């Protein structure tokens, strides 16, 4: 969870969990491309590139923290 109070940004994470990812790189050029903007598994599973970057378009918190 991310919060912002008076311009101060704080992030909170459970120890266990996962981040849902998309199978296409984010961009502002086409806001109608649901595979770019929606990470819901029911949407992503229909994309040709589903699982291209992470298995099942999901990344464990422990793996995500190594990326950021």
C-alpha positions as CSV (number, residue, x, y, z in Angstrom):
1,X,0.0,0.0,0.0
2,X,1.2,3.5,-0.8
3,X,0.1,6.5,1.2
4,X,0.8,10.2,0.8
5,X,0.1,12.6,3.7
6,X,1.2,16.3,3.2
7,X,3.5,15.3,0.4
8,X,5.2,12.6,2.4
9,X,5.1,9.2,0.6
10,X,5.2,6.0,2.5
11,X,5.0,2.4,1.3
12,X,3.8,-0.7,3.3
13,X,4.3,-4.3,2.3
14,X,3.2,-7.6,3.8
15,X,6.1,-10.0,4.2
16,X,4.4,-12.6,1.9
17,X,2.6,-11.8,-1.3
18,X,3.0,-11.0,-5.0
19,X,2.8,-8.2,-7.5
20,X,0.7,-8.7,-10.6
21,X,2.5,-7.5,-13.8
22,X,1.4,-6.9,-17.3
23,X,2.8,-8.6,-20.4
24,X,3.4,-5.4,-22.3
25,X,5.5,-2.4,-21.4
26,X,3.5,0.6,-20.1
27,X,3.0,3.6,-22.3
28,X,0.6,6.5,-22.6
29,X,0.2,6.3,-26.3
30,X,-2.6,3.8,-26.3
31,X,-4.7,3.9,-23.2
32,X,-7.2,1.5,-24.7
33,X,-4.7,-1.4,-24.8
34,X,-6.1,-3.5,-21.8
35,X,-2.9,-5.7,-21.8
36,X,-0.8,-2.6,-20.9
37,X,-3.1,-1.0,-18.4
38,X,-4.9,-3.9,-16.6
39,X,-2.9,-6.5,-14.6
40,X,-6.0,-8.6,-13.7
41,X,-5.2,-12.2,-14.4
42,X,-8.5,-12.8,-16.1
43,X,-7.5,-10.2,-18.7
44,X,-3.7,-11.0,-19.0
45,X,-4.2,-14.7,-19.6
46,X,-5.6,-13.9,-23.1
47,X,-2.6,-12.0,-24.2
48,X,-0.1,-13.6,-26.7
49,X,2.8,-12.5,-24.4
50,X,1.2,-13.8,-21.2
51,X,4.0,-14.9,-18.9
52,X,6.7,-13.4,-21.1
53,X,8.5,-11.6,-18.2
54,X,7.3,-13.5,-15.2
55,X,5.6,-16.9,-14.8
56,X,1.9,-16.2,-14.8
57,X,2.5,-12.5,-14.8
58,X,3.2,-12.6,-11.0
59,X,6.3,-11.7,-9.1
60,X,6.8,-12.6,-5.4
61,X,7.6,-9.6,-3.1
62,X,11.0,-11.0,-2.5
63,X,11.8,-11.0,-6.2
64,X,10.2,-7.6,-6.7
65,X,12.4,-6.0,-4.0
66,X,15.5,-7.1,-5.9
67,X,14.3,-5.3,-9.1
68,X,13.6,-1.9,-7.4
